[in-house]
Amino acid sequence: MMQGLPEPLKVLVVEDNVDAANSLGELLELWQCQVSIVFNGNDAVPAAHHFSPDVVLLDIGLPGMNGYEVAKMMRADPSLTDTILVAMTAYNQDENRLLAEGADFDRYFVKPPDLNSLHDFLRARQCA
């Protein structure tokens, strides 16, 4: 069984599938993360300013402003410089990975993510 993270990690989940977002949020809370959830790209940057997350789990295929656009806005914002951006997407083509790299994501997970890998990634970010 996966244990909680050593210290609470603040994680912003940006996902338009409400059930998936809430399920991921519940899992993160079991891992003792502090969680905030938004369901579209337009709300992501304001939510990040308000919540000051350590990590943003960001869906790519969002309505309105997509995840690549949100990531570029976050990377251009000095107050979010240290925020870790994680692409969470069902798109598993090479071109999508290249776009994610161009938007300066720190990691790319294909949905549904391997939970052990996600946990290990978050744990490594917290302990670094």
C-alpha positions, 0 to 999 in steps of 0.5 A: 500500500502506498504511504502518504507523502513525507510532507503535505504537497499542494496539488492543483488538478485541472481536468474537465472530466468531473468524475476523473478530477474528483477521483484523482483529488480523493486519491491525492488526499489519501496520499495526504496532499492538499488538493484544489480542483478546477474543471477548465483551462480558463480557471487554472491560472487564477486558481494557481495564484490563489492556491500556490500549488507545488504541483499542477496536474494539467489535462491537455484536452480542456475546453476553451484554453487547452493545457498547452496554453495554460502551461505557457501562461504559468511558465511566463508568470514569475509567481509560478516559477517553481511550480511543477507542471505535469501533463495528464493526457489521453494523447499518447502520440510523439507530437503530443509529447513534443508539444508538452516539452515545448510548453515546459512540462516537467513530466508527461503522464498518459491517462489513466496514469500508473498510480505507482509512477505518479506516487513516486514522481510526487514523492521525489518532488517532495523529498528533493 
